[in-house]
Structures are given as C-alpha cells and as structure tokens.
Amino acid sequence: MSSAEPWASDTEYTRYTLLFIFACIIYSIIGFSWGALMGGISDFRHFVDHRLHGDLIVRAHTHVNLLGWVEMAIFGAIYYLIPRLVRRPIHSLRLVKVHFWMHNVGLIGMVVLFTLAGVTGGIASMELPPDQVEVLIHPYLATMGLFGTLVLLANMIWGYNIFRTCVGWRKG
C-alpha cells in the first residue's frame, strides 16, 4: 500500500462505499417504478390526488427518490472521493457503518409510515370527517418523525466524519 493511497487495502471501507451505491440503485428502481405506477394507473393517481392525505403517498415516493436514490449516490461518491482528495483514510470506518444503517432504517421507516398514513387517511376519508381522520393518522406521522430524526442524525454523522477526514489535510 502506497502512503498516497491509504484506502487501497481497506476492503471493509470499499465494501461500505459500494453498499451506498448498491442502495442507490435499489432505491432508484423502487422510486422510478413507484412514480410510473402513480402516473400510469388512473385509480391510484386519483386516490393520491383527491383523497385526504393521499399526498403522503407522494411524499413517500419523494423520500425514496431524494433520500434513497440521490443521497445514497452522493454519499457513496463522497466516501470514494474524499480519501483520494486528501490522501488519507476516512476518519472512522465505524461511523461510515453507523451512517449506512441508521440512514437506511430511518428512510425505510419514513417511507413505510408516510405510505401507511396516506393509505389509511385516504380510505378513512371516505367515511369519516377530516378531524377523525387526523386523529387516526397522527400516530403514523408522529412515529415517522422519529424515523426522520434518525435520518437527520445519520446525515450529521456523515458530515462530522467527512469534516474530520478533511480537516488538516495539508498536514497528512
């Protein structure tokens, strides 16, 4: 291993960098398919567009695309580029792993709960008044907020890890 390539022999780091890319691919396929279904199936589109809280299904789709496809691609690319740019290993492989798992658990929780709230709210709105629908979906959205916080914390861990890798790069 060359001192100019401290990441070259770290297969675990490479594995996790690739896991971000693989997750990006999976989320993109899910997100693109979901969008095609919402646009292509008129009953689904009508439910999303016209039922109370159907828009939460769109939010789930948006989060799959933004936090899954786009962010995972960016994370993988930055995890690949930064060690090469500053010519030293990532500050903490453990934080890379924590970031990966926290982000995925948080994102999946958000998407599932957004979807459940949207479907539950949309179906319930056919028979219940809006105030009762709100009470019905509130626990979904409150729990979704916890998963969103998990994603936020994961992203803060990522930022910290990248910052610590880069700071003082001229000294290395």
VOPAGU-2260 file (C-alpha; in pm, 1 decimal, decimal comma):
REM VOPAGU-2260
SITE   aa  ch    i         X         Y         Z
SITE  MET   A    0       0,0       0,0       0,0
SITE  SER   A    1     133,1     338,6    -100,0
SITE  SER   A    2     124,7     622,3     152,5
SITE  ALA   A    3     -57,8     821,2    -116,5
SITE  GLU   A    4    -335,8     558,5    -119,7
SITE  PRO   A    5    -426,1     476,7     242,3
SITE  TRP   A    6    -769,5     344,9     137,0
SITE  ALA   A    7    -636,4      92,4    -115,5
SITE  SER   A    8    -617,9    -209,9     114,3
SITE  ASP   A    9    -922,5    -132,6     328,8
SITE  THR   A   10   -1172,2    -378,2     183,3
SITE  GLU   A   11   -1430,7    -306,9     455,0
SITE  TYR   A   12   -1430,1      61,5     362,7
SITE  THR   A   13   -1463,8     -28,1      -5,1
SITE  ARG   A   14   -1748,4    -265,5      81,0
SITE  TYR   A   15   -1945,1       5,0     261,9
SITE  THR   A   16   -1878,2     262,5      -9,2
SITE  LEU   A   17   -2020,6      14,1    -259,7
SITE  LEU   A   18   -2316,6     -60,2     -30,4
SITE  PHE   A   19   -2414,1     306,4     -60,3
SITE  ILE   A   20   -2401,7     272,1    -439,4
SITE  PHE   A   21   -2599,0     -55,2    -436,5
SITE  ALA   A   22   -2861,3     102,7    -209,3
SITE  CYS   A   23   -2879,4     395,3    -451,3
SITE  ILE   A   24   -2955,5     155,7    -736,5
SITE  ILE   A   25   -3224,4     -28,0    -538,7
SITE  TYR   A   26   -3391,9     294,0    -424,0
SITE  SER   A   27   -3383,9     436,7    -776,8
SITE  ILE   A   28   -3560,6     130,9    -917,6
SITE  ILE   A   29   -3820,9     147,5    -639,0
SITE  GLY   A   30   -3869,6     522,4    -682,9
SITE  PHE   A   31   -3891,5     514,6   -1061,9
SITE  SER   A   32   -4134,0     222,5   -1055,2
SITE  TRP   A   33   -4347,5     389,1    -789,9
SITE  GLY   A   34   -4366,2     707,1    -997,9
SITE  ALA   A   35   -4463,9     510,9   -1307,0
SITE  LEU   A   36   -4741,2     336,3   -1113,1
SITE  MET   A   37   -4875,8     663,1    -973,1
SITE  GLY   A   38   -4874,1     819,4   -1316,8
SITE  GLY   A   39   -4989,7     518,2   -1512,6
SITE  ILE   A   40   -5270,5     371,2   -1302,9
SITE  SER   A   41   -5561,0     614,6   -1308,5
SITE  ASP   A   42   -5728,7     484,4    -990,5
SITE  PHE   A   43   -5401,0     513,1    -799,5
SITE  ARG   A   44   -5341,3     862,7    -938,5
SITE  HIS   A   45   -5695,8     966,1    -845,1
SITE  PHE   A   46   -5654,5     829,2    -490,5
SITE  VAL   A   47   -5326,5    1017,0    -444,7
SITE  ASP   A   48   -5460,9    1339,6    -595,4
SITE  HIS   A   49   -5810,9    1351,6    -446,8
SITE  ARG   A   50   -5827,8    1162,9    -117,2
SITE  LEU   A   51   -5749,2    1327,5     214,7
SITE  HIS   A   52   -5380,2    1263,9     289,2
SITE  GLY   A   53   -5323,0    1085,4     -41,5
SITE  ASP   A   54   -5040,2    1334,9     -87,8
SITE  LEU   A   55   -4849,9    1149,7     186,3
SITE  ILE   A   56   -4801,7     868,4     -64,9
SITE  VAL   A   57   -4632,7    1122,1    -292,9
SITE  ARG   A   58   -4411,4    1226,3      -0,9
SITE  ALA   A   59   -4309,1     863,7      49,4
SITE  HIS   A   60   -4221,5     840,7    -320,3
SITE  THR   A   61   -4027,1    1167,4    -299,3
SITE  HIS   A   62   -3828,7    1048,2       0,1
SITE  VAL   A   63   -3737,2     721,4    -172,2
SITE  ASN   A   64   -3600,6     924,3    -461,9
SITE  LEU   A   65   -3430,8    1203,3    -269,3
SITE  LEU   A   66   -3302,3    1029,2      44,3
SITE  GLY   A   67   -3261,6     690,3    -121,3
SITE  TRP   A   68   -3151,9     736,0    -478,7
SITE  VAL   A   69   -2990,2    1081,6    -473,1
SITE  GLU   A   70   -2841,2    1095,9    -124,1
SITE  MET   A   71   -2705,5     741,8    -133,3
SITE  ALA   A   72   -2533,8     817,9    -465,3
SITE  ILE   A   73   -2384,4    1135,6    -320,3
SITE  PHE   A   74   -2270,0     959,3      -2,4
SITE  GLY   A   75   -2107,1     678,0    -200,0
SITE  ALA   A   76   -1933,5     923,9    -432,6
SITE  ILE   A   77   -1805,6    1141,2    -148,6
SITE  TYR   A   78   -1688,5     840,3      52,0
SITE  TYR   A   79   -1496,2     735,0    -259,6
SITE  LEU   A   80   -1354,7    1078,7    -346,2
SITE  ILE   A   81   -1262,5    1238,2     -14,5
SITE  PRO   A   82    -987,6     993,4      93,0
SITE  ARG   A   83    -831,7    1025,8    -252,2
SITE  LEU   A   84    -857,8    1403,5    -245,8
SITE  VAL   A   85    -699,8    1447,3      98,2
SITE  ARG   A   86    -472,4    1142,3      59,5
SITE  ARG   A   87    -564,4     975,6     385,5
SITE  PRO   A   88    -819,8     724,8     511,6
SITE  ILE   A   89   -1165,3     814,7     632,0
SITE  HIS   A   90   -1168,0     937,8     991,9
SITE  SER   A   91   -1387,1     650,0    1117,0
SITE  LEU   A   92   -1499,9     336,4     937,0
SITE  ARG   A   93   -1727,7     266,7    1233,6
SITE  LEU   A   94   -1911,3     594,6    1165,2
SITE  VAL   A   95   -1946,6     500,8     796,8
SITE  LYS   A   96   -2119,9     179,0     904,2
SITE  VAL   A   97   -2340,1     357,2    1157,8
SITE  HIS   A   98   -2430,6     615,3     895,1
SITE  PHE   A   99   -2527,4     349,7     640,9
SITE  TRP   A  100   -2751,7     150,7     873,1
SITE  MET   A  101   -2909,7     449,0    1051,7
SITE  HIS   A  102   -2989,1     617,8     721,9
SITE  ASN   A  103   -3147,0     306,7     572,0
SITE  VAL   A  104   -3351,6     216,8     879,7
SITE  GLY   A  105   -3468,5     576,8     910,5
SITE  LEU   A  106   -3555,9     608,1     542,3
SITE  ILE   A  107   -3743,4     279,4     524,4
SITE  GLY   A  108   -3936,1     370,4     840,9
SITE  MET   A  109   -4026,9     710,5     695,9
SITE  VAL   A  110   -4142,1     566,6     365,6
SITE  VAL   A  111   -4349,6     289,9     523,1
SITE  LEU   A  112   -4517,2     527,4     768,8
SITE  PHE   A  113   -4581,8     800,6     509,3
SITE  THR   A  114   -4742,0     535,6     289,6
SITE  LEU   A  115   -4948,1     383,8     571,7
SITE  ALA   A  116   -5069,2     728,5     679,4
SITE  GLY   A  117   -5161,3     816,6     321,4
SITE  VAL   A  118   -5347,1     493,6     252,8
SITE  THR   A  119   -5516,6     492,0     595,0
SITE  GLY   A  120   -5613,7     857,3     567,3
SITE  GLY   A  121   -5737,3     819,6     211,3
SITE  ILE   A  122   -5952,6     516,8     286,5
SITE  ALA   A  123   -6083,6     658,2     615,5
SITE  SER   A  124   -6175,0     988,9     449,5
SITE  MET   A  125   -6444,2     806,8     251,6
SITE  GLU   A  126   -6641,8     751,0     573,3
SITE  LEU   A  127   -6501,6     973,5     848,0
SITE  PRO   A  128   -6490,3    1351,8     888,1
SITE  PRO   A  129   -6146,7    1516,8     848,7
SITE  ASP   A  130   -6091,8    1569,8    1223,1
SITE  GLN   A  131   -6135,2    1196,0    1291,3
SITE  VAL   A  132   -5903,5    1110,9    1001,5
SITE  GLU   A  133   -5641,8    1339,3    1157,2
SITE  VAL   A  134   -5667,1    1151,7    1486,7
SITE  LEU   A  135   -5636,1     822,2    1300,6
SITE  ILE   A  136   -5316,3     909,3    1112,9
SITE  HIS   A  137   -5147,1    1113,0    1387,3
SITE  PRO   A  138   -4960,0     814,0    1539,8
SITE  TYR   A  139   -4819,7     722,3    1196,0
SITE  LEU   A  140   -4688,6    1072,7    1139,6
SITE  ALA   A  141   -4550,6    1109,4    1491,6
SITE  THR   A  142   -4358,2     784,4    1454,7
SITE  MET   A  143   -4248,4     887,5    1106,6
SITE  GLY   A  144   -4093,5    1194,8    1267,8
SITE  LEU   A  145   -3877,0     969,1    1483,1
SITE  PHE   A  146   -3750,1     789,2    1173,6
SITE  GLY   A  147   -3687,3    1125,0    1007,3
SITE  THR   A  148   -3480,7    1226,4    1307,9
SITE  LEU   A  149   -3279,3     906,0    1265,5
SITE  VAL   A  150   -3201,4    1007,3     904,3
SITE  LEU   A  151   -3103,7    1355,4    1018,6
SITE  LEU   A  152   -2869,3    1213,6    1283,5
SITE  ALA   A  153   -2718,2     974,7    1029,3
SITE  ASN   A  154   -2651,3    1266,0     795,2
SITE  MET   A  155   -2492,2    1463,5    1077,9
SITE  ILE   A  156   -2264,6    1166,6    1149,2
SITE  TRP   A  157   -2170,5    1163,8     781,1
SITE  GLY   A  158   -2090,7    1535,7     784,9
SITE  TYR   A  159   -1882,2    1500,8    1100,4
SITE  ASN   A  160   -1689,8    1203,7     958,6
SITE  ILE   A  161   -1616,3    1382,0     631,0
SITE  PHE   A  162   -1518,0    1701,6     812,9
SITE  ARG   A  163   -1281,6    1512,9    1044,0
SITE  THR   A  164   -1128,9    1338,0     744,0
SITE  CYS   A  165   -1066,9    1666,1     563,8
SITE  VAL   A  166    -958,3    1896,5     844,5
SITE  GLY   A  167    -584,7    1947,7     847,3
SITE  TRP   A  168    -541,3    1767,3     514,6
SITE  ARG   A  169    -219,9    1957,2     434,5
SITE  LYS   A  170     -52,3    1810,9     744,9
SITE  GLY   A  171    -111,4    1449,5     633,8
